[in-house]
């Protein structure tokens, strides 16, 4: 069952690239969340997308009011190496076990390939999904769409 615009975003807790637990609900009442699911660390399109987010985050609006959370099925160890290599400043969350559990809850898990698709959800401070997009695996997302959606909150 996919999460749709207007739904309450399902809460979750995953470990970040440093092994620290991160809960979606920790940002409720404080920050809008850009929840980005991506297939795999170190892959070309994923690296390009997350580097663009890293570089463009200040143009998303009020940087202090927006939290990016990026989720893949990679292990914490792979995510840490990738974050250090690319200098990502936002949490990379490991949906490693149960394998793809959070991606499944959001309806963006490709069972045949065993990984998350390119799904993005913008969640407001009340925990409600206000915008979503899902792209095919080879197709990068358009950051201008993120900006527009965040500007409407």
C-alpha positions, 0 to 999 in steps of 0.5 A: 500500500503506497503512501499518498498525499494527505496521508500521515507519514508512517513513522520509522526509526532507522540508523544513520551512517554513524549508527545513530537512530533517527526517527521521522517523528523526531522532526514533527512540530519542528521541521519539514522533511524531504524523505528521499528513497534511492536505490544504492550508494555509490551508483551514478544517478544516486550520487548525482542526485544526493550531491545536487541535494547537498549543494542545493539544500540552501536554495530549498527555502529556509534551510533551518526548517527543512531536514533531508533524510535519504534512505536506501537498503545499503548497510550503515558501513557502506553509507558511512564510506559514501557519506565521507567520500561525498561529504553529505551533511544530512543523514543517510539512513539504512533500511537494511534490516528488515530489508527494505521494510520502510521502503515497503511501508511507503510503497517504493520498494522494488521486490524483484530488484530488492531495493528502493525506487526513486521515491520522494515524500515531502512531509510537513511539520504536522507529519502529513505528506504534502507532495510525492514523486516516484521516478523510474530507476534510471531517471533522476528527480528534478530539484526544482519540484522540491523547491516548489513543493516546499515553498507551498508549505 
